[in-house]
Amino acid sequence: MRRPQTYRAVMARRAVIALPLLLAACVVEPAAPPNPYPAPPPLQAEIVPAPPRPRVIWEPGTWHWNGAAYVWIAGHYIERPPGGRWVHGHWAVRGGAWVWIPGGWV
């Protein structure tokens, strides 16, 4: 003969069944890795002077992170190799952090 269940026993049994289901529904999104650098400021407007000689190309100014703050590095002319095409450097987010992608000749 079965003994009648008490209210407390029924609720305890339900809690044992429901608790794992409730915990399984709790999804915690991992925190984003800390960004060591804040986003760089917008680029500054520059007046591009006339080329000093043939076969030079203007490399625009950009922001440089000095470990504590962004510092503006003014644009300047660079010598173009024969058949070279310049790709400007730029800031980009990689792995959740701002990184400088240097420019170069391709």
N, C-alpha and C positions, 0 to 999 in steps of 0.2 A: 504494500500500500504506500502510495506516495504521500509524503508530508507536504502540506501547503507551504508555498514559498512566502517569505516575508517581503514586504515592500523594499526593505533595505537590501536584501539578497538579490532581488530582481534588478534594482538600480545599479548595484555593484557589477552584476554580470553585464548589463548594458554598457556601463562605462568601460569595462575591459574590452568589449567588442568595438565600441565607438571611438575610443581614444586613438588607437593606431590609424584608423581611417581619417580622423581629423588631422592628426599630425602629418599624414601623407599628403594632405591637401595644402599644407603650408609650404609654399615654395619661397625660399629666400634667395633673391637675386644677389650674386656676389658683388661686392663693392668694386667700383672702377679703380684701377691703379692710380695712385696720386700722380698728378701731372707736375713734373719738376719745373716746367716753365709755363708762365701764363701766356695766353695768345699774344702774338706780336701786334703792336699798334698798326693802324693803316699806314700805307706808304706815304711818304712826304712828296709833295710836288717839287720837281727840280727843273731848273732852266738848263737845257742841254746846250753847251757852247759849240761853236763851229769846230769840226774836226781839225786837230792840229796838223795832220798829215794824211795822205792816202793810206788805205788798207788798215784803218782802225775802226772799231765798233764801240758804241756807247754801252757800257754795262751800268744799268740803273742802280741807284742807291738802295740800301736795304737796312733792316734792323738786325743788330747783333746782340745776343745775350751775353753779358759779361759776368754772369754768376749772381748778380743782384738786381739788375735792371736791363732794359733794352737801350742800346746806344745806336744812334743813326750813323751809318757809314755812307758817305756821299758817293754818288755815281762817278765814274771815270772812264776814260777811253782805254781800250786794250788793243793790242796788235792782233790782226787777223791773219792766220796762216793761209797759204794758198788752198783754195777749195774748202775751207773750213766753214762750218755753220755753228753759230753760238746758241746755246740753250741757257737761258737765264736761270740762276739759282732761285729758290723759293722756299718758303716755310710750308710744312705739311704736317698733318697729324699722322703719326705712325705708332701703333700699339698704345693709343690713348695719350700720347705725349707729343708736344710740338718739337719738331726736329728741322734743322736746316739741310736742304738738299742743294749742294753746291752746283753752280753752273759749270759749263765746260764746252769745249769744241767737240763736235761730232762730225 
